[in-house]
Amino acid sequence: MLAMQLRRDPSLALSTDLYELSMAQGYWKNEVLETEAEFHMFYRTNPFSGGYVVWAGLADLIEALRAFQFSTSDLNYLATLPDRAGNRLFDPKFLDYLHDFRFTCDVHAVREGTVVFPNEPLVRVQGPILEAQVVETLLLTIVNFQSLVATKAARTVDAAQGDPV
């Protein structure tokens, strides 16, 4: 499904939120963008008052991370955003940096379809802090939605007790 989206619009960069981009600019301005970082993704509570989650979305996540880049239209849009004082929110040189941005972090995750539980590390992103920060929202969006759907499907099959679903 994500592959079809990527063929139509290869940029998912604005799937992130303003916080992530603001933090990235802070790393860039303070010259710590290459500082090694490690982030872990986990969830706190099971959905549907259930006892587990079926982990899903890894293939789409990896595909999205490999394709992650800022398009010219993304950067043009970001250049129009004002800060609270009405000045440019993003430094033009930072936007130039984003033009050449490519995700190079290492990603480790549990196997697709694994039954997982709250507070278990599910994905580890390790690499330059700016890169890891910028993709956080995309990571959460892809795997949270797909895991939610997979979990609901598994619970529906369980509830059917062998009847066709």
Secondary structure, 3 states (H helix, E strand, C coil): CHHHHHHHCCCCHHHCCHHHHHHHHHHHHCCCCCCEEEEEECCCCCHHHCCCEECCCHHHHHHHHHHCCCCHHHHHHHHHCECCCCCECCCHHHHHHHHCCCCCCEEEECCCCCEECCCCCCEEEEEEHHHHHHCHHHHHHHHHHHHHHHHHHHHHHHHHCCCCC
